[in-house]
Amino acid sequence: MRMTPDHKAACPSRYHRTLLRRTGHDRPLLFVITLVVTCITMAAAGYATSHRLMYAKQGWTDEQRGLYYFTAQGGSLMPAAWLEALEADDPSRGRFMSRENLERIGLLFDDTPHPLNPYGWPVGMAIDSDHASGIPQAGPTCAFCHTGELSYKGQSIRIDGGQANFDSKAFGEAFGKAVLATGTDKTRRTRFITRAVALGYPKDRIASDFTAFLGKLQDKIENPYTAADRDTPAGPGRMDAVNGIANTIFADALKIPSNARPLDAPVNYPHLWDMWLFDYMQYNASARQPMGRDMAEAIGQPGVVELLDPVTGELHPEPRRWKTLLRPHGLYELRNVLDDLQPPAWPEHVLGKIDRKLASKGKVLFEANCASCHGIKLIKGTRNEKSGNPTEWHVPVVLLEHIGTDPTHALNFSRNTYDGTKLGLTKETRVQHAISALLGPMKRQAYLDAGIPESEWPRFDGYGRPNTEDPAACGYKARPLAGVWATAPFLHNGSVPTVYDLLSDVRPARFHIGNPEYDPRKLGFSTAKSARAMLLDTSLKGNGNGGHWFTSQPSRAGRIGPKLQEQEKYAIIEYLKLSTNIDYPKEEIPGPVPVPCADKPDWAVDWGKPQN
């Protein structure tokens, strides 16, 4: 029986019962005491805030939201006691993890206390109590990058599963500076050690453990496994996750600097509602299985993978080399919560009334110009009660030469190769095969280490779906657009600031990203310069803003429809504010559809070259 959101809120999962038991929260009195202490801690840390926060209506309970925000998926930025004890690089901002320190780079905080977040950390930073050392670790979880927030006239609107608007590079740099300052300043280091021990870190270990941690950090700074000189700046709300994960594994973990690739294809953090219904995930339809997708993301997090013996530099013997910090129970619980996440409803009392007469005209225009790609396409025969598989939605992949948008992300995925000889692979292994070669044994080992019976593996994988090692598609997927109003900026790389600009035949070549102030007329963020904004230059590699054109020029590359008049643009905008999955354009298709170029593994090699 599928549990309703109310059932889930009332009945903690086995995973969370185990986690709460470790902290005594399964006993009612201790739970209440802990919750009160948590509230006091949060208030003392400046957890309460004067800004007005509301949550978009997305079908979640507070309990589901808290589990999404703070459930560990595996990762170790540093021990949890250390992270709470760490001061900001600028001591005037207090704790590194304080609201005052981290809101400035766009991280979000929650006003609702939660027992999994005793220190009042930002959304998406979780405590992993299952670490083999017995010492709780801190690391980011999916909510870190996939929780959005809009601001309008002093009102903040939380978009769960939406696109984060923080700068991940700025966070990493601030963290590194804070740790180095603690290591070099004797007074700060003394304060740090005193606080960390008071928070439970073993007194007899902290001095040597922190010295070792500091040494590893300094080594990474002095000998970076990166090609940063050729990176395209990502800035707030974007990241080249594919190349970043590959660099973490094949350059850093394998200690092969030549495997590093430039981070030159930043993309928006994708919004998560409905994604488990899709037949393929990722912008370039490169993932089929939910758990495979999730673990591929998680192994790019700090400290999850250790392939080599840190002393000898040789590969760990099997099965040791496949042991990771992956938490399949946590990943499964996160997916269960996301199953109930709905596209956000437009809050008329904050952002303004929807012009329903104009929206009805927009629906006609949308069905004529957009629904062939962005409609809901129900795949006949995919519903399976036994496996829990809902009816899958086919997300069409539009060929690069047709859509005309920046091809760098898709080309990198299909062109980039890595020296995998240490793992028994070829010297030029494509990223899809390289990651799959690791994920298979790592996922199996994670299931074994978590005590999950083999009979349960298909369920944890996600509806019994197999993963795919097919070559990635030669295009980008077009997903349904319910709730898209809350997901600016647009196109896969965030190169278009508003829906209005996306529907126009002229777009800004340079604009600022990172400003949370929302424009409810054009559907996007303010492009004004602000303290935490970055100037996005669409002339840089990976940042192209062309394609997906509505234009009167039939020969323009990436033309998908005729030029829209002003009233037509705003009609579509009003419809997008109003649309939900219930009244969205739907059609049933007869069966699964293979992604384009799945039978052409070398499609990217000659793509874009002049034809004879």
N, C-alpha and C positions, 0 to 999 in steps of 0.2 A: 504493500500500500504506500502510495506517495504521500509524504507528510505535507500538510499545509504550512504556510509561514507561521501560523499560531502554534501548531504542534511543535515546529522546530524551535520556536522561542521558549516553549514550556519544557521541552525535553532536551537537555544538553546532549551532544553527541558523545560517543565513547571516547573519542580523541580529547574532547574538552573536559569530560569528567576526569580523565586521567591527568590532564594538565592541572585542573583545579585541585585534584587530590594532592598533587605534589606540593601545593601551596596551602593546603588545609581548607580550601574553599568548598569542599563537598560537605562540610559540616555547617549547618545553618548558622549557628552562633558565630563561628569563626568567619563565615562569609560576610555577615553583617558587620562585624568588627573591621574586617579587611576593607570592606567598601567604605566605611566611615573614614578609616585611616587614609584610604585612597583619595577621598574627597578633600580631606585636610591637606594632604600632600600636594594635590593639584592646586588648591587655593593658595597655599604658601608659595608655590612655584609660579604664581601668576597665571594659573590655568584658566581661571574665569576671565572673561574678556568683555569689553564694553561694546564690541561690534555686534550687530544684530545678525544672527545666523538662522536660516531656515533650510529645511531639506526639501528638495524637489520630490514630488509624489512619484515613487518608483516601486511601490508594493512591498517595501521592506519594513520589518519591525526594528526597534532599537537594538534588540538582541542580535538580529542578523547583521545589522550594520557594524556592531562592535566586533563580532567574530570576523567579519571581512577586514576590518581595519587592523586587527591585532593578532590574527592567527599566524603562527610561524610556518614558513614553507621550507626552511632550511637556509642557512647563511650565517656567516660570522664576521661581522664588521669588527667587533671586539667583545670581550666579556661585558655582560649587561651592567655589572657593578662599576666597571671602568667608565662605560659610556655615560652613566648617570653622574659619576664623580668628575668627569672631564669639564674643565672650564673652556669657554670660548677663547679663540685666539686673542680677542680684545677683552680683557678681564672686566671691563665696564658693562659688558652684556651678560655677565654671570655665567650660568651653566651653558655648555655647548648646546645641549638639547632643549634649552629654554625657548619659549615662544618668542621672546624679544630677539633672540639670536637668529632663529631659523625662519620666521615669517618674512624677513627681509629678502630671502631668496626664493620665496614662494611656497614653502612647505605649509601644510594645513594642520590645524589642531582641532580636536573635537571637544565640545563643551559637556559631553555626557561621560561621567566617570565609568570606567570599565575595569573589572578585576584583572584582565589580561594586560592592562596598561597602568601599572601602579605608580609610575613616575610621571604620568602626564606627557608622554612623548608625542611627537607628531604622528599623524595618521600614516600607517604603513610601516612603522618601525616596531618589530615584534621581538619578544623574548622567547628563545628556544631553550626550554628546560630539559630537553632530551639529549643534550650534548654528551658525547662519550666521556669527556673529562669529569662530568658531574658538576661542572660550573656553568650556570646559565649564560648563554651567549645572546648578543643582540645582532639583528640583521634585518634588512628591508624585506617586505613582502609585497605582493602584487598591488595592494592599495597605495603603496608609496608613489607609484607612477600612474595609477589608474583611478584617481579620485580628483574630480574637478571642482571648481568653485567660480561663480560669477559674482560680480559686485555691481549694484545699481543704486545710486543715490543713497548710499549708506547701508543698504541691505545686501547681505551676502547670501547666495543661494548655492547650497552644496549639491553637486552632481555626482552621485555614487556610480562608480564604474566609468566615470568620464575621464577626460584627459587632464592630467596634472599640468600645472602651469609653473613648475619650479625648474630651476637650472641645476641639473645633476652634476655638471662640472664644477659649478660654484660650491655645491655641497661638498664634493670630494676635496676641493682645494681648501675650504674652510676647516674640514676635519683634519686634513694633513697638517695644516698650520697649528691647530690646537694641540695635536699630539706632539709635534716637534717643539712647540713652546713649553709644553709640560716637561719634555725630556731635557731641555737645555737650561731651564730656570729652576734652581734648587728649591726656592720657596714654593713655587707652583707645584713642583713634583711632591714635596712633602704634604701639601694640602690634598693633592690628588690621592696619594697613598692612604692618608688618614681617612678620607671619605670612602674610598673603595673598600677598605677593610671594615669600616663601620657598616657598609652595605652588604657584607658577607663574603668578600673575597679573602682567601686564605692568607693570613699575615706572613706566614713563612715562605710564601711563594711569590708575593706580588713584586718585590724588587727585581728579582731575576727574570720573571715572566715579562714585566714591562720593558726591561732592558732588551730582551730578545725581540719583542714586538717592535720596539723603536728601531732596532737594527734592520729588521725586514722592511720597514717603511722607508728608511733612509736608502736602502739598497734599491727599492723600486723607483725612488725619486732620482737617484744617481744613474741607474741603469734601466730606464723605462723600456718596456716591450711595447713600443708604439711607433706609429709613423706620423706623429703629431704635426710635423712641418707641412703635411699635405692634407690635414683635416679641414673640413668645412665646419665653421662654428655652428653648434647646435642651438645653444641658448635655451630659454625657458620653453618647456612643453615639447621638446623634441630630443631625439637620441638616435644615433646609428646603432641600434641594438644588435643587428645581425653581425656586423663587423666587430663590434665590441665584445660579443660573446665569443666569436671565433678567436679574437686576439687573446682573450683571457685563457682559453684552452690551449690553442696551438702555438702561441708565442710565449705566454707567461708560464702556464702549467707544464708545458713540455720543454721550456727553456730553449726555444729556437727563435731568436730575435728576427730572423729573416722571414718568419711567418706573419709578422705584424702587417696589417693592411691599414691604409688611411681611413679614418672615419669621415668619409666624404659623401655619405648618403643618409643624412638625418631624416627621420620620419616622425610624424606626430605619434604620441602614445595613443593607440587605438582605443575607442570606447568599447566597453565589454558587454552591454546588454545584447541579448539574442545570439551572441557569438557561438554558443554551444549548439545552436540549431543549424549552423552553417555546415555544408558538406566540406568546405575547406576554410582554413583560417590563415592569418597573416595577409599582408597587403598583396603579396605575389602568390597566394594560394599554395604555400609551401608546406603546410601542416594539415594533416587529416585527423589525427588522434588527439583528443584533449589532453591526456596525461603526457604524451610525447611533447606537445607544444609547451605545456607548463614546465616540464623538467628541462627542456632546452633553454627556457628563459632563466630558470633557477640556477643552472650550472654556471651561468655568467655572473652570479652574485659572489661577493667576497668569501673566500675560504671554503666554498662548497666542495671543490675537487682538489685532490692531491694525487697526481699520477706518479710523481717521482719521489724517491727517498730523499729527504732534505739533506742527508749526510753524504750519501754516495752519488746522488744525481742519477741513479739508475731507476728504471721502471720498478715500481713495487710488484712483487709477485702476485699472481691471482690467488684468491679473490680480493686481496687487499687493495689492488689498484682501482677496483671498481667501487670501493666504499666511498660514500659521499655524505654530506650533511642533508641530503634530500629528505623531506618529510612527507611521504606519500599520503599519510592520514590527513595532514594539514592541507595539502594540495587538493585532496578529494573533498574535504569539508568546504574549502573555499569555492570549489566548483559547484557544490550543492547549493551554497548560499546564492551564487551568481545565477543559478537556474531560475530563481524567483525574481531576479532584477528586471524591472520593466523600463522601457524608454521614459525619460522624464517628461512629465506633463508641464505645459507652459503655464507659469503662475500669473494669471491675468491680474490678480490684485497687486502684483509688484511690477511686472513688466508691461502692463497695459492690456486693454481688451483686444481680442482678436476680431478683425473685421470679417465676419462670417460670410457676408455676401461676396466680398472679394475673394475669400478663401475658396468658395464654391467654384469660382472662375479659375482659380489656381489649380484646383483638383483636375479640371478638364485639361489644362495646359500640362500639368505634371503627367497625366496618363498618356498624353500625346507625345511628349518630348523626353520623358525620364523613366517611365515605368518599365520599358522594355529591358532596361539594365537594372534599375533600382527597385523593381517590384518584388514582392514575395513570391518565390517559385517553389511550391510544395512538391517534393519528389514522391511520386506514387509508390507505395509499397515499402517505404522505409520505416514506418512505425512498427516497433517491436515491443510488445508488452513484457515479454520474458526478460529482455536485456534492459528495459526501461528506456529504449531509444525512442525519442519523440519523432514525429514526422520531420525529416530533414529539409532544410531550405537550400536550394541550389543558388549559389552566388556566382553569376556569370563573370568570367574573366575576359576583359576587353583587351584586345591586342594592342601592343605598344604603338604600332604604326597607325592604329585607328584612334586611340584615345589621345595620343600626342603629348602626354604629360612626361615629366622628367624621368628618363629611363634608368638612372644610375642605380637605384635600389635593386631593381629586377636584374640588371646586367651584372652587378657585383655578385649577387647570389649565384648566378649561373656561370660567371667567368672565373671568380676567384678560386685559386687552388692553394693547397697547403702541403708542406712536407710532412707526411704522416708515417715515414719509415720507422720511427721509434715505436709506433703502434702496429707495425706489420702492414701498413697501407702503402700506397705508392708515393712517389716524391711529388706528384701533382694530383692530389686527391681533392675533388670538388667539395665545397663546404657542406652540401646536403649529405653526401656519403660519409664525410669525415665526422659530422655530428651524429649521424645515425649509428656509425660504428661504435661510438662511445655511449650513446643513450641506451642502446639495447642492453648491454651488460650492466650499466649503472642502474637502470630502472629495475632489472631483475634483482640486483643485489639490494637495492633499497626496499623492495617488497619483502625479500627474505629477512633483512635486518629489522623490518617493522613487524615481522611475524604475521604477514598477510598470507593466508593459504592460497596456493596456486589456483584453486577453483574460483577465487575471488578476483584474480588479476584482470580478467576482461571487464568486470564492473568498474574497477579502479581506473582502467585505461580510458573508460568513457564509452558506455553503451556498447561495449564489445567491438568498437571500431579498430581496425588495424591502423598502424602508422603507414606512411608512404615514403618510399625512397625514390619516387619518380623525379625526373628533372623538373625544376621549378617552371612555372608557367611563363610564357613570353608576353606577359601583360599584368594588369592589376585587376583585382576583384571589385565588383560594384555591389555593395551591400545595401539592404533596405535603409531608408532614411528617417524612420520615425525617431524623434528625439534629436535629430541632427542639428537643430537650432542651438543646442548646448555644447557643440563640439568644435568650435572655431579654434584655430584657423583651418583652412580647407585644402583639399587635395592631400595625397598621402604624405607629402613632405611639409605641409603647413605653409605653402608659399602664396596662398591667397587669403587675405584677412577676413572677408565676410562672404556670406551667401550672395549678397548683391553683386560683389565683385566677380564671383564665380559665374554668375549669370550674364555678365557684361562682356563686351568684346574688347575692352581696355582694362588693364589691371595695374595696380601700383607695382613699380619695379623695386622699390625699397620702402620698408615700413618697420615700425617697432613691434616686437612681440614681447609678451610678459606682463603687459598692463592688464589687470583683472577687470577694469571697468567695462561694462557690457553696453553694446549698442543694440537696443531691441528693434530698431527700425530696419537696419541692414543685416542683422544677425551675425554679430562678431564682436571681438574685443576692440577697445580703443587702440588706435595705432600711435597715440601720442607718446612722446618720450617720457620715461619715468625712471625712478631710481633703480628699479630691478628689470627694466626692459633692455632688449638688445636689438640693434638694427639688423634686419634680415635683408640681405642683398640677393636678389633673385638671379643675378648674373653668375654667381658662384656655382661650382660643380655640385650637383645634387639639389640645388635650390630653384631650379627652373620653374616658372609659373605659367608656362604655356600649356596648350591642350585643353580638352573638355570645353571647346569654344561654342558659344552660340553667336554666330556671325553671318552676315550677308555675303561673305566671301567664300564661295564654294571650294576654292583651291587652298584655303588656309589649313595647314596641318593640324589635325586634331579637332576638326569641325564635327560636332555631333548634332547640330540643329540650327535653325534659322535665328537671325538676330531677334532678340526680344525687345519689345517696347517697354518704356518705364513702368506703365501700369501692369504689364504682363509679369515683369520681374517681381513687383510687389505682391501680385496675386499669388505667385508661387510661394513667396515668402510667407504670406498669411496661411496658405495651406500647410506649409511645413511646421508652423506653430501649432496647428490644430491636429495634425495627423497622428494616429495611434495604430498599433498593430491590428486593432479590431476592424477599423474601417479602411485599412490600407489596400491598395491594389494587389490582388492575389490571382494566381493561376496555378493549375496542377500540371506538372510535366510528367511524361511517362516513365522516366527512370533516370539513374545517375548519368552525369555528363562529364567526360574526361576533360581535364584542363588543357588548354591549347599548348601545343609543343611538347606534351608529355612523351611523345614518340620521337622527339628530335633532341637528344641530349646536347647536341652542339649548336643549338640555334643561336646562342649568344655570341659565338666566336666571330661570326662575320656580320653580326647585326649592325646596321648603319653604314656599312662600307658601300661605296659606289658599285653598282652592278654593271658588268660588261655588256 
